[in-house]
Amino acid sequence: MNYTELKTNIQDVVEQTFTTAQLDMFIQQAEQEIYNTVRLPALRKAFSGTLSQNTPTFGLPSDYLYIHSIAVVDGNSKYNILLNKDVSFVREAYPVVATAGLPKHYALLNQTQMLLGPTPDQNYVVEIQYGYAPESIVTATTTWLGEHFDAALLNRSLMEAMRFIKGEQDMVALYEKHYMLALQALMAGSDKLANDSYRA
């Protein structure tokens, strides 16, 4: 389902005319909900960079939604998967920033940086596998979600539209039921696609 079809379907099902801005809001809210609920392998990217010697932090890709895995490549070309920990754990386990070594742990400091433990003792290549927030169907016209799991996108958009017009609760519940069924199918498909993935 493309953007034009989605807008038409929302208005036809709800039997209400909306402005383009209102439809865009419903659709983008639906996309955000779905992307924050399901980790889709089709929406995963790889990022490669360099950890700087004696620098305990590293910048994250600007479009990341969640981290799937982080690996540091050592001098023997061996991939060392870092374990995700809380910032307090990393600070307690490695209280002296000057104590350096091959990083074993990472913690998300904020939306743009992660903290490494221990501090890198040399420059290392780092590879990050992460889920990203893709371009909205509102601006891209077609998206993976619209092409492969349009039922989830449509039903979540219908829920947003019904709430907006203060629709009958039984109709909101009906669209929510259909959305949850579509979401379960999406999660099942996501699990099948990711069943060979390493998770720390």
Beta strands, then each sheet from edge to edge (+ up, - down):
strand 1: 44-51
strand 2: 57-59
strand 3: 64-73
strand 4: 79-81
strand 5: 83-84
strand 6: 100-101
strand 7: 105-108
strand 8: 113-117
strand 9: 119-120
strand 10: 124-132
sheet 1: 1+ 10- 3+ 4-
sheet 2: 2+ 8- 7+ 5+
sheet 3: 6+ 9+
end
